[in-house]
Amino acid sequence: MWTWFYRLASPPFVYRVAATLTPWFLGLAALTIGYGVIDGLAFAPPDYQQGDAFRIIYVHVPAAWLSTFCYTIMAAAGAVALIWRIKVGHAVAAATAPIGASFTLLALVTGSLWGRPMWGTYWAWDPRLTSELILLFLYVGIMSLRPAFDDPARGDRAAALLSVVGVVNVPIIHYSVVWWNSLHQGATVAKLGKPSIAGSMLWPLLSMFVGFMLFYGAVLCIRLRGEVLVRERQAAWVREAVKS
C-alpha cells in the first residue's frame, strides 16, 4: 500500500514524473486561467455595491488561497523530510517557497489596490492583512535560512522546522475574519451552505482557482527538477539525464 509513497522518495522517479506533468499542467492552466480572465472581466456583471472594482477578486482571491496552500505543502514536505528522512521532501519545500512567497506578495498588492477605493487606504492593520504579511515574512525567513548554513543538510532541517512551526499562521489567516473584528470581507465561496455569490461571478472565480493551482503545479515541477539535479549532481543517473 505504501509503495507509491516510497517511490516518491526516489529522485530519478520524481524527476521523470515532474517532466511528464509539466506540459499538462501548463496547458490546462492556460485554458482555465484564460476562461476565468475573459469571463470574469468581460461577461460577469458588476457588483451592486463595488461596481467593476470587485473584478480584482479574480486575481486576489486565488492568489491569497494559493499563498496558504503553498505554505501548507511546504510545511508538509518539510515534516515528511524530517520524520522519514526523505530528501525529496526538502527539495519540494525549497522549490515551493519562492512560489508561495510570490503568491503572497501578489495577494497583498492586489488587496491593497482593492482597499484604496473600498477602505480609503492602501493598508490597514486588519487581522487578515497583518497575518498575511506575517506569512510573507515566514516565506522570506525560510528562504533566507536554508543557505545560511555551510552544511546544506542543516540548512534544510532548520528551514523545515521553521516551516512546520509557522504553519500555525495558516488557520489564523483563514479564521481571522471570524475571530476578530475585521474590515476584510468574510467568506463567500468556502463556507457551509450555498456560496453567497452569483453563479455568473462564481464560475470564472472557480476557474481561476483551478488555473492558479495548475500553474503552481507546473512551476513546482520545473523548479523541483532543478532542485533534484542540484542536490543529486554527483549521482550517475544525473549525468545520464543531462547527456540525454
C-alpha positions as a Markdown table, in Angstrom:
| # | Residue | x | y | z |
|---|---|---|---|---|
| 1 | Met | 0.0 | 0.0 | 0.0 |
| 2 | Trp | 2.9 | 2.4 | 0.7 |
| 3 | Thr | 4.8 | 1.5 | -2.5 |
| 4 | Trp | 3.7 | 4.8 | -4.1 |
| 5 | Phe | 4.9 | 6.8 | -1.1 |
| 6 | Tyr | 8.4 | 5.3 | -1.2 |
| 7 | Arg | 8.6 | 5.7 | -4.9 |
| 8 | Leu | 8.2 | 9.4 | -4.3 |
| 9 | Ala | 11.4 | 9.2 | -2.2 |
| 10 | Ser | 13.3 | 8.3 | -5.4 |
| 11 | Pro | 14.9 | 11.4 | -7.0 |
| 12 | Pro | 15.1 | 9.8 | -10.5 |
| 13 | Phe | 11.4 | 8.9 | -10.3 |
| 14 | Val | 10.3 | 12.3 | -9.1 |
| 15 | Tyr | 12.5 | 14.0 | -11.8 |
| 16 | Arg | 10.8 | 11.9 | -14.6 |
| 17 | Val | 7.3 | 12.4 | -13.2 |
| 18 | Ala | 7.8 | 16.2 | -12.9 |
| 19 | Ala | 9.0 | 16.3 | -16.6 |
| 20 | Thr | 5.9 | 14.4 | -17.7 |
| 21 | Leu | 3.4 | 16.5 | -15.7 |
| 22 | Thr | 4.8 | 20.0 | -16.6 |
| 23 | Pro | 3.3 | 20.4 | -20.1 |
| 24 | Trp | -0.1 | 19.1 | -19.0 |
| 25 | Phe | -0.2 | 21.5 | -16.1 |
| 26 | Leu | 0.9 | 24.4 | -18.2 |
| 27 | Gly | -1.7 | 23.7 | -21.0 |
| 28 | Leu | -4.6 | 23.2 | -18.6 |
| 29 | Ala | -3.6 | 26.3 | -16.6 |
| 30 | Ala | -3.6 | 28.4 | -19.7 |
| 31 | Leu | -7.1 | 27.2 | -20.6 |
| 32 | Thr | -8.6 | 27.6 | -17.2 |
| 33 | Ile | -7.0 | 31.0 | -16.5 |
| 34 | Gly | -7.9 | 32.2 | -20.0 |
| 35 | Tyr | -11.5 | 31.3 | -19.4 |
| 36 | Gly | -11.6 | 32.9 | -16.0 |
| 37 | Val | -10.0 | 36.1 | -17.1 |
| 38 | Ile | -12.3 | 36.5 | -20.2 |
| 39 | Asp | -15.5 | 35.5 | -18.4 |
| 40 | Gly | -14.6 | 37.4 | -15.2 |
| 41 | Leu | -13.6 | 40.7 | -16.8 |
| 42 | Ala | -15.8 | 40.8 | -19.8 |
| 43 | Phe | -19.0 | 38.9 | -19.0 |
| 44 | Ala | -19.5 | 38.8 | -15.2 |
| 45 | Pro | -21.9 | 41.6 | -14.2 |
| 46 | Pro | -20.7 | 44.5 | -11.9 |
| 47 | Asp | -21.2 | 44.0 | -8.2 |
| 48 | Tyr | -24.2 | 46.0 | -6.9 |
| 49 | Gln | -22.0 | 47.7 | -4.2 |
| 50 | Gln | -18.5 | 47.7 | -5.5 |
| 51 | Gly | -19.1 | 48.0 | -9.2 |
| 52 | Asp | -16.3 | 46.9 | -11.5 |
| 53 | Ala | -13.8 | 47.2 | -8.7 |
| 54 | Phe | -14.9 | 43.7 | -7.5 |
| 55 | Arg | -13.2 | 42.1 | -10.5 |
| 56 | Ile | -9.8 | 42.2 | -8.8 |
| 57 | Ile | -11.1 | 39.1 | -6.8 |
| 58 | Tyr | -10.3 | 37.0 | -9.9 |
| 59 | Val | -6.6 | 37.5 | -9.1 |
| 60 | His | -6.6 | 38.4 | -5.4 |
| 61 | Val | -8.7 | 35.6 | -4.0 |
| 62 | Pro | -6.9 | 32.7 | -5.9 |
| 63 | Ala | -3.5 | 34.3 | -5.1 |
| 64 | Ala | -4.4 | 34.6 | -1.4 |
| 65 | Trp | -5.7 | 31.0 | -1.3 |
| 66 | Leu | -2.5 | 29.7 | -3.0 |
| 67 | Ser | -0.4 | 31.6 | -0.6 |
| 68 | Thr | -1.7 | 29.5 | 2.3 |
| 69 | Phe | -1.9 | 26.3 | 0.2 |
| 70 | Cys | 1.7 | 26.6 | -0.9 |
| 71 | Tyr | 2.8 | 27.1 | 2.7 |
| 72 | Thr | 0.9 | 24.0 | 3.8 |
| 73 | Ile | 2.5 | 22.0 | 1.1 |
| 74 | Met | 5.9 | 23.3 | 2.1 |
| 75 | Ala | 5.4 | 22.5 | 5.8 |
| 76 | Ala | 4.0 | 19.1 | 5.0 |
| 77 | Ala | 7.0 | 18.3 | 2.7 |
| 78 | Gly | 9.4 | 19.5 | 5.4 |
| 79 | Ala | 7.7 | 17.3 | 8.0 |
| 80 | Val | 7.9 | 14.3 | 5.7 |
| 81 | Ala | 11.6 | 15.0 | 5.2 |
| 82 | Leu | 12.2 | 15.4 | 9.0 |
| 83 | Ile | 10.2 | 12.3 | 10.1 |
| 84 | Trp | 11.0 | 9.8 | 7.3 |
| 85 | Arg | 14.4 | 11.3 | 6.2 |
| 86 | Ile | 13.2 | 11.6 | 2.6 |
| 87 | Lys | 15.5 | 14.1 | 0.9 |
| 88 | Val | 13.0 | 14.8 | -1.9 |
| 89 | Gly | 10.8 | 16.4 | 0.8 |
| 90 | His | 13.4 | 19.1 | 1.3 |
| 91 | Ala | 13.6 | 19.6 | -2.4 |
| 92 | Val | 9.8 | 20.1 | -2.7 |
| 93 | Ala | 9.9 | 22.5 | 0.2 |
| 94 | Ala | 12.8 | 24.5 | -1.3 |
| 95 | Ala | 11.0 | 24.6 | -4.7 |
| 96 | Thr | 7.7 | 25.7 | -3.2 |
| 97 | Ala | 8.9 | 28.5 | -1.0 |
| 98 | Pro | 9.6 | 31.2 | -3.7 |
| 99 | Ile | 6.3 | 30.3 | -5.5 |
| 100 | Gly | 4.3 | 30.7 | -2.3 |
| 101 | Ala | 6.1 | 34.0 | -1.5 |
| 102 | Ser | 5.2 | 35.3 | -5.0 |
| 103 | Phe | 1.5 | 34.4 | -4.5 |
| 104 | Thr | 1.6 | 36.0 | -1.0 |
| 105 | Leu | 3.1 | 39.2 | -2.4 |
| 106 | Leu | 0.5 | 39.2 | -5.3 |
| 107 | Ala | -2.3 | 38.8 | -2.7 |
| 108 | Leu | -1.0 | 41.7 | -0.6 |
| 109 | Val | -0.6 | 44.0 | -3.6 |
| 110 | Thr | -3.9 | 43.3 | -5.2 |
| 111 | Gly | -5.6 | 43.5 | -1.8 |
| 112 | Ser | -4.0 | 47.0 | -1.3 |
| 113 | Leu | -5.2 | 48.1 | -4.7 |
| 114 | Trp | -8.7 | 47.0 | -3.8 |
| 115 | Gly | -8.5 | 48.5 | -0.4 |
| 116 | Arg | -7.8 | 52.0 | -1.6 |
| 117 | Pro | -11.3 | 52.6 | -3.2 |
| 118 | Met | -13.1 | 50.4 | -0.7 |
| 119 | Trp | -11.5 | 51.5 | 2.6 |
| 120 | Gly | -9.9 | 54.8 | 1.6 |
| 121 | Thr | -6.4 | 53.5 | 2.2 |
| 122 | Tyr | -3.9 | 51.0 | 0.7 |
| 123 | Trp | -3.1 | 49.4 | 4.0 |
| 124 | Ala | -4.9 | 48.9 | 7.3 |
| 125 | Trp | -3.6 | 46.8 | 10.2 |
| 126 | Asp | -6.5 | 44.4 | 9.7 |
| 127 | Pro | -6.1 | 40.9 | 11.2 |
| 128 | Arg | -6.3 | 39.2 | 7.8 |
| 129 | Leu | -3.9 | 41.6 | 6.2 |
| 130 | Thr | -1.5 | 41.5 | 9.1 |
| 131 | Ser | -1.4 | 37.7 | 9.3 |
| 132 | Glu | -0.9 | 37.5 | 5.5 |
| 133 | Leu | 2.0 | 39.9 | 5.9 |
| 134 | Ile | 3.4 | 37.6 | 8.6 |
| 135 | Leu | 3.1 | 34.8 | 6.1 |
| 136 | Leu | 5.3 | 36.7 | 3.6 |
| 137 | Phe | 7.9 | 37.2 | 6.4 |
| 138 | Leu | 7.8 | 33.5 | 7.1 |
| 139 | Tyr | 8.5 | 32.7 | 3.5 |
| 140 | Val | 11.3 | 35.2 | 3.3 |
| 141 | Gly | 12.8 | 33.8 | 6.6 |
| 142 | Ile | 12.6 | 30.2 | 5.4 |
| 143 | Met | 14.2 | 31.1 | 2.0 |
| 144 | Ser | 17.0 | 33.0 | 3.8 |
| 145 | Leu | 17.6 | 30.4 | 6.5 |
| 146 | Arg | 18.4 | 27.5 | 4.1 |
| 147 | Pro | 21.5 | 29.0 | 2.6 |
| 148 | Ala | 22.6 | 30.5 | 5.9 |
| 149 | Phe | 24.3 | 27.2 | 6.9 |
| 150 | Asp | 27.6 | 25.9 | 5.4 |
| 151 | Asp | 26.1 | 22.4 | 5.7 |
| 152 | Pro | 23.1 | 22.1 | 3.3 |
| 153 | Ala | 21.6 | 19.3 | 5.3 |
| 154 | Arg | 21.5 | 21.5 | 8.4 |
| 155 | Gly | 20.0 | 24.3 | 6.4 |
| 156 | Asp | 17.3 | 22.0 | 5.1 |
| 157 | Arg | 16.4 | 20.9 | 8.6 |
| 158 | Ala | 16.4 | 24.4 | 10.0 |
| 159 | Ala | 14.1 | 25.6 | 7.2 |
| 160 | Ala | 11.8 | 22.6 | 7.6 |
| 161 | Leu | 11.5 | 23.2 | 11.4 |
| 162 | Leu | 10.6 | 26.9 | 10.9 |
| 163 | Ser | 8.0 | 26.0 | 8.2 |
| 164 | Val | 6.4 | 23.4 | 10.5 |
| 165 | Val | 6.3 | 25.8 | 13.4 |
| 166 | Gly | 5.0 | 28.6 | 11.2 |
| 167 | Val | 2.1 | 26.6 | 9.8 |
| 168 | Val | 0.1 | 27.7 | 12.9 |
| 169 | Asn | -0.3 | 31.0 | 11.0 |
| 170 | Val | -2.4 | 29.3 | 8.2 |
| 171 | Pro | -5.6 | 28.8 | 10.3 |
| 172 | Ile | -5.1 | 32.2 | 11.8 |
| 173 | Ile | -5.3 | 33.7 | 8.4 |
| 174 | His | -8.3 | 31.7 | 7.5 |
| 175 | Tyr | -10.3 | 32.4 | 10.6 |
| 176 | Ser | -9.1 | 35.9 | 11.3 |
| 177 | Val | -12.3 | 37.5 | 9.9 |
| 178 | Val | -14.3 | 35.3 | 12.3 |
| 179 | Trp | -12.2 | 35.6 | 15.4 |
| 180 | Trp | -11.6 | 39.4 | 15.3 |
| 181 | Asn | -13.5 | 42.5 | 14.2 |
| 182 | Ser | -12.2 | 42.6 | 10.7 |
| 183 | Leu | -12.6 | 45.1 | 7.8 |
| 184 | His | -11.9 | 42.3 | 5.4 |
| 185 | Gln | -14.8 | 40.7 | 3.6 |
| 186 | Gly | -15.9 | 37.4 | 5.1 |
| 187 | Ala | -16.1 | 34.1 | 3.2 |
| 188 | Thr | -18.3 | 34.0 | 0.2 |
| 189 | Val | -17.3 | 30.7 | -1.5 |
| 190 | Ala | -15.6 | 28.4 | 1.0 |
| 191 | Lys | -18.5 | 28.4 | 3.5 |
| 192 | Leu | -21.1 | 26.0 | 4.8 |
| 193 | Gly | -24.3 | 26.2 | 2.8 |
| 194 | Lys | -24.7 | 28.0 | -0.5 |
| 195 | Pro | -22.0 | 30.4 | -1.6 |
| 196 | Ser | -23.2 | 34.0 | -1.3 |
| 197 | Ile | -22.0 | 34.9 | -4.8 |
| 198 | Ala | -23.9 | 34.8 | -8.1 |
| 199 | Gly | -23.2 | 31.9 | -10.4 |
| 200 | Ser | -22.1 | 34.3 | -13.2 |
| 201 | Met | -19.4 | 35.6 | -10.9 |
| 202 | Leu | -18.6 | 32.3 | -9.2 |
| 203 | Trp | -17.8 | 30.2 | -12.3 |
| 204 | Pro | -14.9 | 32.3 | -13.5 |
| 205 | Leu | -13.6 | 32.6 | -10.0 |
| 206 | Leu | -13.6 | 28.8 | -9.6 |
| 207 | Ser | -11.9 | 28.6 | -13.0 |
| 208 | Met | -9.2 | 30.9 | -11.7 |
| 209 | Phe | -8.8 | 28.8 | -8.6 |
| 210 | Val | -8.2 | 25.7 | -10.7 |
| 211 | Gly | -5.9 | 27.7 | -13.1 |
| 212 | Phe | -3.7 | 29.0 | -10.3 |
| 213 | Met | -3.5 | 25.6 | -8.8 |
| 214 | Leu | -2.4 | 24.1 | -12.1 |
| 215 | Phe | 0.1 | 26.9 | -12.7 |
| 216 | Tyr | 1.5 | 26.3 | -9.2 |
| 217 | Gly | 1.9 | 22.6 | -10.1 |
| 218 | Ala | 3.7 | 23.4 | -13.4 |
| 219 | Val | 6.1 | 25.9 | -11.8 |
| 220 | Leu | 6.7 | 23.5 | -8.9 |
| 221 | Cys | 7.6 | 20.7 | -11.4 |
| 222 | Ile | 10.0 | 22.9 | -13.2 |
| 223 | Arg | 11.7 | 24.1 | -10.0 |
| 224 | Leu | 11.6 | 20.7 | -8.5 |
| 225 | Arg | 13.6 | 19.2 | -11.4 |
| 226 | Gly | 16.2 | 21.9 | -10.9 |
| 227 | Glu | 16.4 | 21.2 | -7.2 |
| 228 | Val | 16.8 | 17.5 | -7.7 |
| 229 | Leu | 19.5 | 18.0 | -10.3 |
| 230 | Val | 21.5 | 20.3 | -7.9 |
| 231 | Arg | 21.0 | 18.0 | -4.9 |
| 232 | Glu | 21.9 | 14.8 | -6.9 |
| 233 | Arg | 24.5 | 16.2 | -9.1 |
| 234 | Gln | 27.1 | 13.6 | -8.1 |
| 235 | Ala | 24.8 | 10.7 | -8.9 |
| 236 | Ala | 25.3 | 8.6 | -12.0 |
| 237 | Trp | 21.7 | 9.0 | -13.2 |
| 238 | Val | 22.0 | 12.8 | -13.3 |
| 239 | Arg | 24.9 | 12.5 | -15.7 |
| 240 | Glu | 22.9 | 10.2 | -17.9 |
| 241 | Ala | 19.9 | 12.6 | -17.7 |
| 242 | Val | 22.0 | 15.6 | -18.7 |
| 243 | Lys | 23.5 | 13.7 | -21.6 |
| 244 | Ser | 20.1 | 12.7 | -22.9 |
